[in-house]
Amino acid sequence: MSDLLQRVTALAQAAKKAARALALAPTAVRDQALRAAAAALRADEAAILAANAEDLAAARAKGLADALVDRLRLDHGRLEAIAVACEDVARLPDPVGEVAEEWTRPNGLRIVRRRVPIGLVAIIFESRPNVTVDAAALCLKSGNGCVLRGGSEALRTNLALARACGAGLRAAGLPAEAVTLLPFTDREAVPALGSLRGVVDLIVPRGGPGLIEAVVNSAKVPVIKHDAGICHVYVHARADLAKALPIVVNAKCQRPSACNAAETVLVDAAVAPAFLPVLADALAARQTEVRAEPRARALMPGAQAATDADFRTEHLALVLNVKVVEGLAEAVAHIEDYGSHHSDAILTEDEAAARAFLAQVDSACVYWNASTRFTDGGEFGFGAEVGISTDRLHARGPMGIRELTTWKFEITGQGQVRP
């Protein structure tokens, strides 16, 4: 066994042991730990922001893209939002122990299906340091231990955040190992974690296609993931164009580095002449590059020619693809062909068209007259999220505390034996 595998195994085994203690802790104790973690984050703000400043300086020196630097950056407001998210999670109803259903068999056996923690969850992520606390908070609330492996660009920040989470656990009398951040970022740590059958119960990768592919290809334990966030907004022929414009701009420009940001806008031919020139001006005011197919390009001064590859790309930047379509059927066909089944929206005042879109587009989140930027655990009322799943088993869309639980069956008898 390599030295790295030994180190990863030892840390994961300690986290697994702590997870058992966490699963048995009362709700009030786990909530106390979350509130104490929020207090520790606020108390340690100077140290956390100093660590983040070092990471930011190193990232800029390496020439990291602006979108990735933005994901990495913390300030007072972002750190306070992370602390508030811990408190929000503490206020959520505890799913652990919840009875989903119960019934009695003709032979008298009483069967109860009860919600329980998954166990030890490994989260592998890049850039965004808020994931450290979001993942820890959700795992803690749902009675799971977690092993976190962040990117090298955020190691100092992540270590500082993890220390605050550990302080919260200790303040509540729980083992700090229940939140374990790997203190190294070797690439081999990813397959090492994925090899730990019987220790790690689930892996959730959060990052770009390269990271997700590496996890899926090497893991020997279950993986829940999302593929690229190629999200669409479709402006239908009966859209309220005054309402549609700010929605499109928000979906693209509010935070273009997020996976739920729109990458393509589809516009019905019937409203394209009225809508696209106005959209072009709004995007230009926000320094957003437009890549358009010929019909859209003719209506959008300054637009570049779009390629097929553009429509299959998650730009994660102020770049927007635009295409004119001949109605709902073509829009749905485009989304199904080019999209990643993440988040897609229709803007229309026609309820029948909206219902058809919501039924036909096979994405984790489908919207009617709202920005795709709402695909987020916090916005859904989950307090935070451990990731967004585009898979179809167990969890789909933003993953909150319920998605971090599974089931056990409790069967009570009075001496029955099977004939």
Beta strands, then each sheet from edge to edge (+ up, - down):
strand 1: 99-104
strand 2: 110-117
strand 3: 120-125
strand 4: 145-149
strand 5: 179-181
strand 6: 202-206
strand 7: 231-235
strand 8: 262-268
strand 9: 289-292
strand 10: 304-305
strand 11: 319-325
strand 12: 343-347
strand 13: 365-368
strand 14: 388-389
strand 15: 397-398
strand 16: 405-412
sheet 1: 1+ 2- 16+
sheet 2: 5+ 4+ 3+ 6+
sheet 3: 10+ 9+ 11+ 8+ 7+ 12+ 13+
sheet 4: 14+ 15-
end
